[in-house]
């Protein structure tokens, strides 16, 4: 493969782009290129003659190059380089030295490996300045916690940038732009994607490398139409529709213990001696065999039909043969194990943000890889793609490195190799050679990678991105771009042409009604709404087919946010079932059966004409404070039959439970006579009848209590119906308004906060202007003595100046006298306190002495401060006086009159 690449470049790679659409030539090209695939490369002992190479070169020159049309334009002419820093436009001496080292290394490599393609070492940047690829990587740790892990970081790069195909799919690009330019224009090829992703991953602590290699057509062109969308993959294995699992897959789904049991023949228990013989089988065995044959034929026909359907689908999904298979250049990211607790090395495709094993068939070969410290060349054979590659970068046999003066992984040696290298002379010689060849990698010429909060939130270019998968389409939007808060929509289809919609999933953010996900199944018509905590009705999940009341629906709630502890409510046109948890009355279940509604002419039949309740069944958890025979487990109110049934909890050492049934009758008969409790009104089954003998009074009190509880249960059922109507009305209003919430920290979108901030800034500005206007005017008191509106004369101007200066001089003197008076007063008080201490020193206690010393310390501090202020005032007073005199001379109101006297 490498011999073919070198020969192809020497004899003219520009002819590869020419097209010829004849079918015969295309077949010849396919058969010729198959010999150049990495998986079918010639063995080492195979010799390719010049005639064979020329023949292959001629056929490859006729190969059609598949380049997507209408790709976004991202060339040097579209980039504004006027504002770029100096490091983008020139090379430092160390960078020039590095380029010389790289050129020397490239010449030696081409001489030793003439069959290999030229190395991708120093492409041009946006300013047409050659830059070494390792210096283009700028390790950066962003301030966003979401970009700290590799998966979210790769997803951000995939969403933020738009893919631009390589100008020539058979060789690396001539330009490699900086990550800052790529982020600014949100465009880039696979090498730009990998450089940006590698910079972010290294900044986050991963051992990441940019890879220059060869990939499949789907990988290079970001074609995901044959890939399954990750959002459609279910955690549990579900067999596709209209397909049956194979025998092997069925066996894999069965646990090992079950397989072990089912592998053996089931041993029938020995017949009992006195067992009843089964009746004789009088059915015809011939008819049974014929029926079995008929069923087997039907099953065989069905399996054949399914197999044909599966083959047809596989043929439709099968990719067309790529004439450039194994020759398409691609760049991706390699993450080695070790750092950040990565257990195993893996690849990351920057286009799709998907991780792959190093054994994946999408990656067909590696030429070289690099990070911000060094550059390595793959010296291993890629005849079996990347499956046999060993990523031990410290092994110079497998990976040839360019620089020695950088940190690199060391080759793990065996004991025999370690013994051979223990010679001191050899170690010294190796150390001297390393010192001579060592060279530190220069710092990156790229500016610090910065992602603004607006760009990080917007993610996709223009706020929207569409990705087409196999039988699915994924659409992404930036937050707040849609008025209903829609940020993601996944549409799955039944066919490959994506014409028959199967289901739709919509993800929302920042909804005031806390709606998070809406799942619509077009086949069944079932809608499922998922809510985050915080809904006014504590709604968690709402499943329905129609928004009309009294239809099939299921509502799940956050039970901790409700007072009644309701977990789920299931409703049908005739029933309603509620599940509870954490109630004080230990109620866990309530099932309500409704009868046909009596027709009434009302405006709102649901509220004013509720459905008649026929039966209410309630179940309770075990109450440990009550005996099992007195703790009700199930209570049934047969309202239409006027009966109440009770079933109690079962004892731990029993297999049956006590039951009671009450015949609920009216308290008076038709004649108005009061009905007395009779024994036939309570039918009971007691597990231990000798222990519990209930009298009529107890039964009467129990029945009267059950009547009250029946009224309460019917009222709660009516309230549940009203709550369902209220929730449906609220959901209808929420869907119409779909108001979005804005965080108080979002200063750009929060209009209230923005208006308040602008009002505060306006008030502060007005206050500042008022202070400036009302600033102390040293001439205002003297100008107020003159008649208003009268023009100043020279004599008045001189008088104003003299009065102002004399007044200021007097204020300076008064201030000095005030400081002097305070200084003298503090000094006199300190002297009096010292005299008092001298007189009473003998009789003072230790506490009084501490108070005296504290007072002296404070007094001396005040005296020092006053002395410093007085000295400073004496120094600054003349300067202030001269400054005021200069201001008066420059004052526009006095300047023209004082010029004569200057």
C-alpha positions in Angstrom: 0.0 0.0 0.0 2.8 2.4 0.9 4.7 1.6 -2.3 1.6 2.5 -4.3 1.1 5.8 -2.4 4.7 6.9 -3.1 4.5 6.0 -6.8 1.2 7.7 -7.1 2.5 10.9 -5.7 5.7 10.9 -7.8 3.8 10.4 -11.1 1.1 13.0 -10.4 -1.6 13.0 -7.7 -3.4 15.8 -9.4 -4.9 13.5 -12.0 -6.8 11.6 -9.3 -9.7 14.1 -9.4 -10.6 13.4 -13.0 -13.9 11.5 -13.5 -14.9 8.7 -15.9 -18.3 7.2 -15.5 -18.1 4.1 -17.7 -19.1 1.0 -15.9 -16.4 -1.2 -17.3 -13.6 1.1 -16.1 -15.3 1.4 -12.7 -15.2 -2.4 -12.3 -11.5 -2.4 -13.3 -10.7 0.3 -10.8 -12.5 -1.6 -8.0 -10.5 -4.8 -8.7 -7.3 -2.8 -8.9 -7.8 -0.9 -5.7 -8.7 -4.0 -3.8 -5.0 -5.0 -4.0 -4.2 -1.6 -2.3 -6.4 -2.1 0.7 -4.6 -2.3 4.1 -6.4 -5.6 4.9 -5.2 -7.2 1.6 -1.7 -5.6 1.3 1.0 -7.8 -0.3 3.2 -9.8 1.9 6.8 -8.9 2.5 8.1 -11.5 0.0 5.9 -10.1 -2.8 7.7 -7.9 -5.3 5.7 -5.3 -7.4 7.3 -4.7 -10.8 7.3 -1.2 -12.3 4.9 -2.3 -15.0 2.4 -3.3 -12.3 2.8 0.0 -10.5 2.3 2.0 -13.7 -0.8 0.0 -14.5 -2.2 0.6 -11.1 -1.3 4.3 -11.3 -3.2 4.6 -14.6 -6.3 2.9 -13.1 -6.2 5.0 -10.0 -6.0 8.2 -12.0 -9.3 7.3 -13.5 -10.9 6.7 -10.1 -13.8 9.0 -9.2 -13.1 11.1 -6.2 -16.2 11.4 -4.0 -16.3 14.9 -2.5 -19.6 16.2 -1.0 -21.1 19.1 -2.9 -22.3 22.3 -1.4 -19.8 22.1 1.4 -19.1 25.3 3.4 -16.3 27.5 2.2 -13.3 27.7 4.6 -10.2 28.9 2.8 -7.4 31.3 3.5 -9.3 34.0 1.5 -12.3 33.8 3.9 -10.1 34.4 7.0 -9.3 37.9 8.3 -5.7 37.9 9.3 -5.3 41.6 10.1 -6.1 41.3 13.8 -4.0 38.2 14.4 -1.0 38.5 16.8 2.6 38.4 15.7 3.1 34.8 16.6 0.7 33.8 13.9 2.7 35.8 11.2 6.3 35.0 12.1 8.4 32.3 13.6 10.6 32.6 16.6 14.3 31.5 16.4 13.4 28.3 18.3 10.5 27.6 15.9 12.9 28.1 12.9 15.3 25.7 14.5 12.5 23.2 15.0 11.5 23.5 11.3 15.1 22.8 10.3 15.1 19.7 12.5 11.8 18.6 11.0 13.1 19.0 7.5 16.3 17.0 8.3 14.1 14.3 9.9 11.8 14.2 6.9 14.8 13.9 4.5 16.2 11.0 6.5 12.8 9.4 6.7 12.3 9.7 2.9 15.7 8.2 2.3 15.2 5.3 4.7 11.6 4.7 3.8 11.2 5.6 0.1 7.9 3.7 -0.1 6.1 5.7 2.5 4.1 8.9 1.9 5.7 12.3 2.9 5.3 13.2 6.6 2.7 15.7 7.7 5.1 17.9 9.7 4.8 21.7 9.1 1.7 22.8 7.1 1.0 26.5 6.6 -1.3 28.3 9.0 -3.8 31.0 8.2 -1.1 33.5 7.6 0.8 31.2 5.2 3.6 30.6 7.8 4.8 27.1 8.2 4.2 25.8 11.7 5.1 22.5 13.2 2.0 20.4 14.0 2.9 19.9 17.7 3.1 23.7 18.3 -0.4 24.1 16.9 -1.8 22.1 19.9 -2.6 24.5 22.7 -3.4 22.6 25.9 -6.3 24.5 27.6 -8.5 23.8 30.6 -11.8 25.6 30.1 -13.7 27.1 33.1 -16.7 24.9 32.2 -17.1 21.7 34.3 -19.0 20.1 31.4 -15.9 20.1 29.3 -13.7 18.2 31.9 -14.7 14.7 30.7 -13.7 13.4 27.3 -17.3 12.5 26.2 -18.8 15.9 26.9 -15.7 17.6 25.5 -15.9 15.7 22.2 -19.6 16.3 22.0 -19.0 20.0 22.3 -16.4 20.1 19.5 -18.7 18.0 17.3 -21.7 20.2 17.9 -19.9 23.6 17.8 -18.0 23.1 14.5 -19.2 22.4 11.0 -17.4 19.8 9.0 -15.5 20.9 5.9 -14.1 18.0 3.7 -10.5 17.8 2.8 -9.6 19.4 -0.6 -7.9 16.2 -1.6 -9.2 13.1 0.1 -5.9 11.2 -0.7 -3.5 13.5 1.2 -3.4 15.7 4.3 -4.3 19.4 3.9 -1.7 22.0 3.0 -3.1 24.3 5.7 -3.7 23.7 9.4 -5.4 26.6 11.1 -5.1 27.6 14.7 -7.9 26.5 17.1 -8.8 30.1 17.8 -9.6 30.7 14.1 -11.5 27.5 13.9 -13.6 28.5 16.9 -14.2 31.9 15.5 -15.5 30.7 12.2 -16.9 27.4 13.5 -15.6 25.6 10.4 -12.8 23.0 10.0 -11.7 19.7 8.5 -10.9 16.6 10.4 -7.4 17.9 11.3 -8.8 21.1 12.7 -11.4 19.1 14.7 -8.7 16.8 16.1 -6.3 19.7 17.0 -9.0 21.5 18.9 -10.3 18.3 20.7 -6.7 17.2 21.5 -5.9 20.7 23.0 -9.0 20.5 25.3 -8.3 16.9 26.3 -4.7 17.5 27.2 -5.7 20.5 29.2 -8.2 18.3 31.1 -5.4 15.8 32.0 -5.9 13.1 29.3 -3.0 11.5 27.4 -4.3 12.5 24.0 -2.7 12.5 20.6 -3.7 13.7 17.1 -3.6 10.9 14.5 -2.9 11.1 10.8 -4.1 8.0 9.2 -6.7 6.4 6.9 -10.4 5.8 7.6 -13.5 4.4 6.0 -15.7 6.5 3.6 -18.4 6.9 6.3 -15.9 8.1 8.8 -14.2 10.6 6.5 -17.4 12.1 5.1 -19.2 12.1 8.4 -21.9 9.8 6.9 -24.0 8.4 9.7 -26.9 7.2 7.6 -25.8 3.6 8.2 -25.2 4.1 11.9 -27.8 3.7 14.7 -28.5 6.8 16.7 -27.1 6.4 20.2 -30.4 7.9 21.6 -32.4 5.0 20.1 -30.3 2.3 21.7 -32.2 0.8 24.7 -30.5 -0.4 27.8 -32.1 -3.9 27.5 -31.8 -5.9 24.3 -35.1 -5.8 22.4 -35.5 -7.8 19.2 -36.4 -5.7 16.1 -39.9 -5.9 14.8 -40.7 -8.7 12.4 -37.5 -10.5 13.2 -36.8 -13.5 15.3 -33.7 -14.1 17.4 -31.4 -16.8 16.3 -30.9 -19.9 18.3 -27.5 -18.7 19.5 -28.8 -15.3 20.6 -31.7 -17.0 22.4 -29.2 -19.1 24.2 -27.1 -16.1 25.2 -30.2 -14.4 26.7 -30.8 -17.3 29.0 -28.8 -17.3 32.3 -26.2 -20.0 32.7 -28.1 -21.6 35.6 -31.2 -21.9 33.5 -29.3 -23.2 30.5 -27.8 -25.8 32.8 -31.2 -26.9 34.0 -32.9 -26.9 30.6 -30.0 -28.8 29.0 -30.9 -31.9 31.0 -34.1 -33.8 30.4 -36.7 -33.0 32.9 -37.1 -36.0 35.1 -40.8 -36.9 35.7 -41.7 -37.6 39.3 -42.5 -41.3 39.9 -46.2 -42.0 39.8 -47.9 -42.4 43.1 -49.4 -45.7 44.0 -52.9 -44.4 44.7 -52.9 -41.6 42.1 -56.0 -41.3 39.9 -55.4 -42.5 36.4 -55.9 -39.8 33.7 -58.7 -40.4 31.1 -57.8 -42.2 27.9 -56.8 -40.0 25.0 -59.3 -40.7 22.2 -57.9 -38.2 19.7 -56.5 -39.4 16.4 -52.7 -39.5 16.4 -52.8 -39.3 12.6 -54.7 -36.0 12.7 -52.2 -34.7 15.4 -49.3 -35.6 13.1 -50.9 -33.9 10.1 -51.6 -30.8 12.2 -48.0 -30.8 13.4 -46.8 -31.1 9.8 -49.1 -28.2 8.7 -47.8 -26.0 11.5 -44.2 -26.8 10.7 -44.8 -25.9 7.0 -46.4 -22.6 8.1 -43.5 -21.9 10.4 -41.0 -22.8 7.7 -42.8 -20.4 5.2 -42.8 -17.7 7.8 -39.1 -18.2 8.6 -38.3 -18.1 4.9 -40.3 -14.9 4.4 -38.6 -13.3 7.4 -35.2 -14.4 6.1 -35.9 -13.0 2.7 -37.1 -9.8 4.2 -34.0 -9.6 6.4 -31.8 -10.2 3.4 -33.6 -7.5 1.4 -33.1 -5.0 4.3 -29.5 -6.0 4.7 -28.9 -5.5 0.9 -30.6 -2.1 1.0 -28.5 -1.1 4.0 -25.3 -2.4 2.6 -22.8 0.3 1.6 -21.8 0.7 -2.0 -18.2 -0.4 -2.6 -15.7 2.5 -2.2 -13.2 2.8 -4.9 -10.9 4.7 -2.6 -11.1 2.3 0.3 -7.9 2.4 2.3 -6.7 5.6 0.6 -8.9 8.2 2.3 -6.9 10.4 4.7 -8.5 11.1 8.0 -7.5 12.5 11.4 -8.8 11.5 14.8 -7.8 11.5 18.4 -6.1 8.7 20.3 -6.5 8.6 24.1 -4.0 6.3 25.8 -4.7 4.5 29.1 -3.1 5.6 32.3 -4.0 9.2 33.0 -7.5 10.2 34.3 -8.1 6.6 35.2 -8.5 5.5 31.6 -8.4 1.7 31.7 -8.0 1.1 28.0 -6.8 3.1 25.0 -9.4 4.1 22.5 -10.1 6.3 19.5 -12.4 9.4 19.3 -13.8 10.5 16.0 -14.0 14.3 16.4 -16.7 14.6 13.7 -19.3 12.4 15.6 -17.8 12.5 19.2 -18.2 8.7 19.3 -15.5 6.5 20.9 -14.2 3.4 19.1 -12.0 0.5 20.1 -8.5 0.5 18.6 -9.7 -2.7 16.9 -12.5 -1.0 15.0 -12.8 -1.6 11.2 -13.4 2.1 10.5 -9.8 2.9 11.1 -7.7 1.4 8.3 -4.1 2.6 9.1 -1.9 5.1 10.9 1.0 7.1 9.4 1.9 9.3 12.4 0.6 10.8 15.6 1.7 13.8 17.7 0.9 15.7 20.8 2.2 19.1 22.2 5.6 17.5 23.1 6.7 15.2 20.4 6.0 13.5 17.0 5.9 9.7 16.4 5.9 7.7 13.1 4.2 4.4 12.9 6.7 1.7 11.8 4.2 -1.2 12.2 2.5 -2.9 9.3 -1.2 -1.9 8.8 -2.2 -4.8 6.6 -4.8 -5.8 9.2 -6.0 -2.2 9.8 -5.2 -1.0 13.3 -6.1 -4.3 15.0 -2.5 -5.4 15.5 -0.9 -2.1 16.4 0.8 -1.8 19.7 0.6 1.8 21.2 3.8 1.6 23.2 5.3 5.0 22.1 8.5 4.2 24.0 9.3 1.4 21.7 11.5 2.8 18.9 11.1 -0.3 16.8 7.3 0.3 16.5 7.2 4.1 16.9 10.0 6.3 15.6 10.1 9.6 17.5 11.5 12.9 16.3 12.7 14.7 19.5 14.5 13.3 22.4 14.3 16.2 24.9 10.7 15.6 25.7 8.9 13.4 28.2 7.8 10.2 26.5 6.7 6.8 27.7 9.5 4.3 28.3 9.6 0.9 26.8 8.8 -1.8 29.3 11.9 -4.1 29.2 12.1 -7.8 30.1 14.6 -9.0 32.6 17.1 -10.2 30.0 17.1 -6.8 28.2 17.4 -5.1 31.6 20.5 -7.2 32.4 22.1 -6.4 29.0 21.6 -2.6 29.5 23.3 -2.6 32.9 26.7 -1.9 31.5 27.9 1.5 32.8 29.8 2.5 29.6 26.8 1.8 27.4 24.6 3.9 29.6 27.0 6.8 29.6 27.4 6.7 25.8 23.6 6.6 25.4 23.2 9.5 27.8 25.8 11.6 25.9 24.0 10.9 22.6 20.7 11.8 24.1 22.1 15.1 25.4 23.5 15.9 21.9 20.3 15.2 20.1 17.9 16.6 22.7 15.7 19.5 21.8 12.8 21.0 23.7 9.5 21.6 21.9 8.8 25.4 21.6 5.6 26.7 23.2 2.5 26.8 21.2 2.2 29.8 18.9 -1.6 29.7 19.2 -3.3 32.1 21.6 -5.1 31.0 24.7 -8.3 29.1 23.6 -11.3 31.0 25.0 -14.9 30.0 24.7 -17.4 32.7 25.7 -20.4 31.8 27.7 -22.7 32.8 24.8 -20.8 30.5 22.4 -20.7 27.7 24.9 -24.5 27.9 25.4 -25.3 28.3 21.7 -23.1 25.3 20.8 -24.3 24.6 17.2 -23.6 27.0 14.4 -26.5 29.5 14.1 -28.0 27.6 17.0 -29.2 24.6 15.0 -27.7 21.3 13.8 -29.3 18.4 12.0 -27.7 14.9 12.0 -29.2 12.1 9.8 -28.8 8.6 11.2 -30.1 5.2 10.1 -33.9 5.4 10.2 -33.6 8.5 12.5 -33.0 12.2 12.3 -31.6 14.2 15.3 -32.1 18.0 15.5 -30.5 20.2 18.0 -31.2 23.8 19.0 -29.6 26.3 21.3 -31.5 27.1 24.6 -34.0 29.9 24.2 -33.8 29.7 20.4 -37.3 28.2 20.2 -40.1 29.9 22.1 -41.4 26.6 23.5 -38.0 25.7 24.9 -37.3 22.8 22.5 -33.6 21.9 22.4 -33.5 18.5 20.8 -35.9 16.4 18.7 -35.3 12.8 17.6 -37.6 11.4 14.8 -37.4 7.7 14.1 -38.8 6.1 10.9 -39.9 2.7 9.9 -38.1 2.7 6.5 -34.6 3.6 5.3 -36.0 6.4 3.1 -37.3 8.1 6.3 -40.8 8.7 5.0 -42.9 6.8 7.6 -42.6 8.4 11.0 -42.6 5.9 13.8 -42.1 8.0 16.9 -40.9 11.4 18.0 -39.0 12.4 21.1 -38.7 16.1 22.1 -36.4 17.4 24.8 -37.1 20.8 26.5 -35.2 23.1 28.8 -36.1 26.1 30.9 -39.8 25.4 30.8 -41.9 27.0 33.5 -44.1 23.8 33.6 -41.0 21.7 34.2 -41.6 19.7 31.0 -38.5 17.8 30.1 -39.4 15.2 27.5 -42.3 14.5 25.2 -42.5 11.1 23.6 -45.0 10.7 20.8 -45.7 7.2 19.3 -47.3 7.7 15.9 -48.2 4.0 15.5 -50.2 3.7 18.8 -51.0 7.4 19.3 -49.6 7.3 22.8 -48.2 10.5 24.2 -45.9 10.4 27.3 -44.8 13.7 29.0 -42.0 13.6 31.5 -41.6 16.4 34.0 -38.8 17.5 36.3 -39.5 18.2 40.0 -41.3 21.5 40.6 -44.6 21.1 38.7 -47.5 22.9 40.4 -49.3 19.5 40.7 -46.1 17.5 41.4 -46.6 15.7 38.1 -43.8 13.4 37.0 -45.1 11.4 34.0 -48.3 11.8 32.0 -49.3 9.1 29.5 -52.4 9.7 27.4 -53.9 9.2 23.9 -56.3 12.1 24.1 -56.5 15.3 26.1 -60.2 14.9 26.7 -61.3 13.9 30.2 -62.5 10.4 31.2 -60.2 8.7 28.7 -57.3 6.2 29.1 -54.4 8.0 30.8 -51.7 7.4 33.5 -50.4 10.1 35.8 -47.3 9.6 38.0 -46.5 12.0 40.7 -43.6 13.0 43.0 -45.1 11.5 46.2 -42.8 13.4 48.5 -44.1 16.7 47.1 -47.7 15.8 47.7 -49.5 15.8 51.0 -51.6 12.7 50.2 -48.6 10.6 49.1 -50.2 9.8 45.7 -47.7 7.9 43.5 -49.7 7.0 40.4 -53.2 7.4 39.0 -54.6 5.2 36.2 -57.8 6.2 34.6 -60.1 4.6 32.0 -63.6 5.6 30.9 -65.1 3.2 33.6 -62.4 3.0 36.3 -59.8 5.0 38.2 -56.9 3.4 40.2 -54.7 5.2 42.6 -51.5 4.1 44.3 -50.2 5.7 47.5 -47.1 5.6 49.6 -46.1 6.9 53.0 -49.6 7.8 54.4 -50.4 7.8 58.0 -53.5 5.7 57.5 -51.4 3.1 55.6 -53.6 3.4 52.5 -51.7 1.9 49.5 -54.4 1.4 46.8 -57.8 2.7 45.7 -59.8 1.3 42.8 -63.0 3.1 41.8 -65.6 1.6 39.4 -68.0 4.1 37.7 -71.4 3.4 36.3 -73.1 5.0 33.3 -73.7 8.7 33.7 -77.3 10.0 34.0 -77.9 12.5 31.2 -78.4 16.1 32.3 -78.6 19.3 30.3 -75.7 21.1 31.9 -72.9 23.3 30.5 -70.1 21.3 32.1 -71.2 17.7 32.5 -67.9 16.5 34.0 -68.0 18.8 37.0 -71.8 19.3 37.7 -72.8 15.8 36.7 -70.1 13.4 38.0 -70.1 9.7 37.1 -71.9 7.6 39.6 -69.6 5.4 41.8 -70.5 1.7 41.8 -67.6 0.2 43.7 -64.6 1.4 45.7 -61.8 -1.0 46.7 -59.1 0.1 49.1 -56.0 -1.7 50.3 -53.8 -0.9 53.2 -50.2 -1.7 54.3 -49.6 -3.6 57.5 -49.9 -1.5 60.6 -47.5 -3.1 63.1 -49.3 -1.4 66.1 -52.4 -3.4 65.5 -53.0 -7.2 65.7 -53.3 -8.8 62.3 -56.9 -9.9 62.9 -57.9 -6.3 63.5 -55.7 -4.6 60.8 -57.7 -4.2 57.6 -55.9 -5.3 54.5 -58.6 -4.7 51.9 -61.9 -2.8 52.1 -64.6 -2.9 49.4 -67.6 -0.6 49.3 -70.3 -2.2 47.0 -72.4 0.9 46.8 -75.0 -0.4 44.4 -75.5 -3.6 46.4 -75.3 -1.8 49.8 -72.6 -4.1 51.1 -69.2 -3.6 52.7 -66.5 -6.3 52.6 -63.5 -6.4 54.9 -60.4 -8.6 54.6 -57.8 -8.5 57.3 -54.1 -9.1 57.2 -52.9 -12.7 57.6 -50.9 -13.8 60.6 -47.4 -14.9 60.1 -48.2 -18.4 61.2 -51.5 -18.7 59.2 -52.4 -19.3 55.6 -55.8 -17.7 55.7 -57.1 -14.3 56.9 -60.3 -13.3 58.6 -63.1 -11.7 56.6 -66.3 -9.8 57.4 -69.2 -8.6 55.3 -71.7 -6.0 56.4 -75.1 -5.5 54.9 -75.5 -1.7 54.8 -79.1 -0.7 55.4 -80.8 2.5 56.0 -81.3 3.5 59.7 -85.1 3.6 59.3 -87.5 1.5 57.2 -90.2 2.6 54.8 -92.7 3.1 57.8 -90.2 5.3 59.7 -89.3 2.7 62.3 -85.7 2.6 63.4 -83.9 -0.6 62.3 -82.0 -2.5 65.0 -78.7 -4.3 64.3 -79.4 -7.9 63.6 -76.9 -10.8 63.5 -77.6 -11.5 59.9 -76.4 -8.1 58.9 -72.7 -9.1 59.5 -71.3 -12.3 58.0 -67.8 -13.1 59.3 -65.1 -15.7 58.9 -62.7 -15.9 61.8 -59.5 -17.8 61.6 -59.6 -18.3 65.4 -63.3 -18.1 66.3 -62.6 -19.0 69.9 -60.3 -16.0 70.4 -62.4 -13.4 68.8 -66.1 -13.4 69.5 -67.5 -9.9 68.5 -70.8 -8.8 70.0 -73.6 -7.0 68.2 -72.5 -3.7 69.7 -69.0 -4.0 68.3 -70.4 -4.9 64.9 -72.9 -2.0 65.0 -70.1 0.5 65.9 -67.9 -1.0 63.2 -70.7 -0.7 60.6 -71.4 3.0 61.6 -67.7 3.8 61.3 -67.6 2.1 57.9 -70.5 4.2 56.7 -68.6 7.4 57.6 -65.5 6.1 55.9 -67.5 5.2 52.8 -68.7 8.8 52.6 -65.1 10.0 53.0 -63.9 7.6 50.2 -66.7 8.7 47.8 -65.7 12.4 48.5 -62.0 11.6 47.9 -63.0 9.9 44.6 -64.9 12.9 43.6 -62.0 15.2 44.5 -59.7 12.9 42.4 -62.0 13.4 39.4 -61.9 17.2 39.9 -58.1 17.1 40.2 -57.8 15.2 36.9 -59.9 17.9 35.2 -57.8 20.6 36.9 -54.5 19.0 35.7 -55.9 18.7 32.1 -56.9 22.3 32.1 -53.6 23.4 33.5 -51.7 21.3 30.9 -53.7 22.9 28.1 -52.9 26.4 29.4 -49.2 25.4 29.7 -49.0 24.1 26.2 -50.6 27.2 24.8 -48.4 29.7 26.7 -45.2 27.5 27.1 -43.6 30.2 29.2 -39.8 29.9 29.7 -38.0 30.6 33.0 -34.9 32.8 33.0 -32.3 32.6 35.7 -31.6 35.6 37.8 -27.9 35.2 36.9 -28.7 35.5 33.2 -28.3 39.3 32.9 -28.9 39.4 29.2 -32.3 37.6 29.0 -33.7 38.5 32.4 -35.7 41.6 31.5 -36.7 42.4 35.1 -33.1 42.2 36.3 -31.9 44.2 33.3 -34.4 47.0 33.8 -33.6 47.1 37.5 -29.8 47.3 36.7 -30.3 50.0 34.1 -32.5 52.0 36.5 -29.8 51.7 39.3 -27.1 52.8 36.8 -29.2 55.7 35.7 -29.9 56.8 39.3 -26.2 56.6 40.1 -25.3 58.6 37.0 -27.8 61.3 37.9 -26.5 61.4 41.5 -22.9 61.7 40.2 -23.9 64.5 37.8 -25.7 66.3 40.6 -22.7 66.1 42.8 -20.5 67.5 40.1 -22.9 70.3 39.6 -23.3 71.0 43.3 -19.6 70.8 43.9 -18.2 73.5 46.3 -17.8 76.8 44.5 -15.2 78.9 46.3 -16.6 82.1 44.8 -20.2 81.4 45.4 -20.5 83.0 48.9 -18.8 86.2 47.6 -20.7 86.4 44.3 -23.9 86.1 46.3 -23.1 89.6 47.9 -23.3 91.3 44.5 -26.6 92.3 42.8 -27.9 89.5 40.6 -27.3 89.9 36.9 -24.8 92.7 37.3 -21.6 92.5 35.4 -18.3 92.4 37.3 -15.9 95.3 37.2 -12.2 95.1 37.6 -12.3 96.6 41.1 -15.0 94.1 42.2 -13.0 91.2 40.7 -9.9 92.2 42.6 -11.9 92.6 45.8 -13.5 89.2 45.3 -10.1 87.6 44.9 -8.7 89.3 48.0 -11.7 88.4 50.1 -11.6 84.8 48.9 -7.9 84.5 49.7 -8.2 86.2 53.1 -11.1 84.0 54.0 -9.2 80.9 53.0 -6.2 82.1 54.9 -8.3 82.6 58.0 -9.8 79.1 57.7 -6.3 77.6 57.5 -5.4 79.5 60.6 -8.5 78.4 62.4 -7.9 74.8 61.5 -4.3 75.1 62.8 -5.6 76.7 66.0 -8.2 73.9 66.4 -5.6 71.2 66.1 -3.3 73.0 68.4 -6.1 73.4 71.0 -6.9 69.7 70.9 -3.2 68.8 71.2 -2.8 71.1 74.3 -6.0 69.7 75.8 -4.9 66.1 75.4 -1.5 66.9 76.8 -3.0 68.7 79.9 -5.3 65.7 80.6 -2.4 63.3 80.3 -0.4 65.4 82.8 -3.3 65.5 85.2 -3.7 61.8 85.0 0.0 61.3 85.6 -0.1 63.6 88.6 -3.1 61.7 90.0 -1.2 58.4 89.5 1.8 59.8 91.4 -0.4 60.8 94.3 -2.3 57.6 94.6 0.3 55.1 93.4 0.5 53.4 96.8 -3.2 52.7 97.2 -4.0 51.6 93.6 -5.0 48.0 92.8 -3.6 46.0 89.9 -6.9 46.6 88.0 -6.6 50.4 88.5 -3.0 50.3 87.2 -4.1 48.4 84.1 -6.7 51.0 83.5 -4.2 53.8 83.9 -1.7 52.2 81.6 -4.4 51.6 79.0 -5.5 55.3 79.2 -1.9 56.5 78.9 -1.4 54.4 75.8 -4.5 55.7 74.1 -3.7 59.3 75.1 -0.2 59.1 73.7 -1.6 57.7 70.5 -4.0 60.6 70.1 -1.3 63.1 70.9 1.0 61.6 68.3 -1.8 61.8 65.7 -2.6 65.4 66.5 1.0 66.3 66.3 1.4 64.7 62.9 -1.7 66.4 61.6 -0.5 69.8 62.9 2.9 69.4 61.2 1.3 68.2 58.0 -1.1 71.2 58.0 1.7 73.6 58.5 3.5 72.1 55.5 0.5 72.0 53.2 -1.2 75.3 54.2 1.1 77.5 52.0 0.8 75.1 49.1 -3.0 75.2 49.3 -3.0 79.0 49.5 -0.8 79.2 46.4 -3.0 76.7 44.6 -6.2 78.6 45.3 -4.5 81.8 44.1 -3.6 80.1 40.9 -7.2 78.8 40.5 -8.6 82.3 41.0 -6.3 83.7 38.3 -7.4 80.9 35.9 -11.1 81.2 36.8 -13.0 82.3 33.7 -15.2 84.7 35.7 -12.1 86.6 37.0 -9.4 85.8 34.4 -10.1 88.8 32.1 -10.1 91.3 34.9 -7.0 90.0 36.7 -4.7 90.0 33.6 -4.0 93.7 34.0 -2.8 93.2 37.6 -0.7 90.1 36.8 
